Amino acid sequence: MLPWKWRGEGVGKVRFMKVLLTGAFGNIGGHTLAALLDEGHQVRCFDIGSRGNHRAAKRLARRHGDRIEVAWGDLRSRDDVARAVAGQEAIVHLAFIIPKQSCVAGDIDADPEWAREINVEGTRHLIDEAKRLPVPPRLLFASSVAVYGLTKHLFPPRRADDQVNPVDAYGRHKVACEELVRSSGLPWTILRLGAAIPMRITNLQAMFDVPLDTRMEFVDPRDAARAFARAVGESSAIGKILLVGGGARCQFVYGDMVRRILEATGVGMLPAEAYTTDPFYTDWLDTGPSQALLHYQRHDLDDYTRAMRRKLGLGWVLARVFQPLVQRGLLRQSPHWQQARAAARSRSVIPSSTPHPRTVE
């Protein structure tokens, strides 16, 4: 029998467990690993064996020793999945190909069938192998607000029992996986995440693909991770779909949110022409049930921007000093800005590349 520990904030006592964490070295994965260790669990990390992941694993091994182990593999391989699942009491399934942010070579929108083999069939492999264990493990699946599709015409917030209506491959894959999880026969929990923006943004083009007037609920990656870690040991979460976001203080219009992030990092707001006007699938969330159960909301957007500045070091000072150059470099990442320039050239009027502040009402 594994030991028990008491957890604060009225959450109760939790048994230490052996937890398989898929996608352990991704955006949410790295934070979730830290949160699981903080909860006292033993963690087996499952991820692809990329160079960056190997470096991250070595750093973690030096820090945490035998509290973690690594199982390299591919969700498309039943043998890899079977080895990863063996002996585990809970599975936190984060591994997924996502639009424009994946560390795997490939793009979900350009090749959705390739991505489906990893996302949906990989989840099926995970469930099948988990069901073969003598004691089936708990399964926690990371879903997304993307399952709701375009909801700007609906009154917020989105709730767990709202109808799903995905509009792209990513959302459809999440819905398919949710169906697999709910019908698996395993003790399951589904967490649908809001906008968990990475601390280190690697694909700058993606920030231009959301209209400035879009409702968006920010959730700090550290808080999203805490929600997963807390849910592992929370029996009351079994059989529930929970929405995970930052709460009322983290509900923004995207233009206001991106302005605060860009100003805090020394870049400054970019012109409205750099952003798409095509609708995007985010919205505000009803996180009351998840917060009452898991007590995970600790950070707001100011905490996030301060953490980003610490990671940037003197970089944010340099960004402020050389702001016009930095802004021009970012604008080159925006296809919408390039289209605006091309249209202006056709009218013999080229818009200034010096960004001007915009306030979104």
Disulfide bonds with the S-S distance in Angstrom:
none
